[in-house]
């Protein structure tokens, strides 16, 4: 089993990967290039962190799982009614998002466990 510090760094990289995935969708290269440069710099400066960088993949998987959760009532249009309001929302099919999210999350964890 891996050292506890390795898992702490994995979780830090997981958070960075999630933020990077959100930033890539919303701001594109304005976020991706600086964060990628910082990640490469950290990997060069501290080689012991390289094995934990698989958290980046798992972080992207967590973001994809959130998309699957937000679309859990889909696919298609779902309507809602309350005492004072009503409306309809369009939802994507959550199954592809769920499969991709679980795959990315699992791939990062498995790669982290088997690194070194």
C-alpha positions in Angstrom: 0.0 0.0 0.0 1.1 3.5 -0.8 2.3 6.0 1.9 -0.3 8.3 3.3 1.6 11.4 1.9 1.2 10.0 -1.5 -2.5 9.9 -1.2 -2.6 13.4 0.2 -0.8 14.6 -3.0 -3.1 12.5 -5.1 -6.1 14.4 -3.5 -4.4 17.7 -4.1 -3.8 16.8 -7.8 -7.4 15.6 -7.9 -8.6 19.0 -6.9 -6.3 20.7 -9.4 -7.5 18.3 -12.1 -11.2 19.2 -11.4 -10.5 22.9 -11.5 -8.5 22.4 -14.6 -11.3 20.6 -16.3 -13.8 23.3 -15.3 -11.4 26.0 -16.4 -10.7 24.3 -19.7 -14.5 24.3 -20.5 -15.1 27.8 -19.4 -12.0 29.7 -20.1 -10.0 27.5 -22.5 -6.3 28.2 -23.0 -6.4 31.1 -20.5 -6.5 28.5 -17.7 -5.1 25.4 -19.3 -1.7 26.7 -20.3 -0.7 28.4 -17.0 -1.9 25.4 -14.9 -0.2 22.9 -17.2 3.0 24.9 -17.0 2.8 24.9 -13.2 2.1 21.2 -13.2 5.1 20.5 -15.4 7.2 22.7 -13.2 6.1 20.9 -10.1 6.9 17.5 -11.7 10.3 18.6 -12.7 11.1 20.3 -9.4 9.7 17.5 -7.1 10.0 14.1 -8.9 8.4 12.4 -5.9 5.1 14.0 -6.9 5.0 12.4 -10.3 3.3 9.2 -9.1 0.5 11.2 -7.6 -0.2 13.3 -10.7 -2.7 10.6 -11.8 -5.1 12.6 -9.6 -5.5 15.0 -12.5 -7.3 12.3 -14.4 -9.5 11.4 -11.4 -10.3 15.1 -10.9 -11.6 15.4 -14.5 -13.6 12.2 -13.8 -15.3 13.9 -10.7 -16.3 16.8 -12.9 -17.8 14.5 -15.5 -19.7 12.6 -12.7 -21.2 16.0 -11.5 -22.5 16.5 -15.1 -24.0 13.0 -15.0 -25.7 13.8 -11.6 -27.1 17.1 -12.9 -28.6 15.3 -15.8 -30.0 12.4 -13.8 -33.6 13.1 -14.9 -32.7 12.9 -18.6 -32.6 12.3 -21.4 -35.2 14.7 -22.7 -37.5 17.3 -21.3 -38.7 17.2 -17.7 -41.3 19.5 -16.3 -41.9 20.5 -12.7 -44.7 22.3 -10.8 -44.9 23.9 -7.4 -47.6 25.9 -5.7 -46.4 29.1 -7.3 -44.1 28.2 -10.2 -43.7 25.7 -13.0 -41.3 25.1 -15.8 -39.5 22.6 -18.0 -35.8 21.7 -18.3 -33.9 19.9 -21.0 -31.6 17.1 -19.8 -28.8 15.2 -21.5 -28.5 11.4 -21.3 -26.6 10.9 -18.1 -25.4 7.3 -18.9 -22.5 8.3 -21.2 -21.4 10.9 -18.6 -21.6 8.3 -15.8 -19.6 5.8 -17.7 -16.9 8.3 -18.7 -16.7 9.7 -15.1 -16.4 6.4 -13.4 -13.8 5.3 -16.0 -11.7 8.4 -15.5 -12.0 8.3 -11.7 -11.1 4.6 -11.6 -8.2 4.9 -14.1 -6.6 7.6 -12.0 -6.9 5.6 -8.8 -5.7 2.4 -10.4 -2.7 4.1 -12.0 -1.8 5.8 -8.8 -1.9 2.5 -6.9 0.2 0.8 -9.5 2.8 3.6 -10.0 6.2 2.9 -8.4 
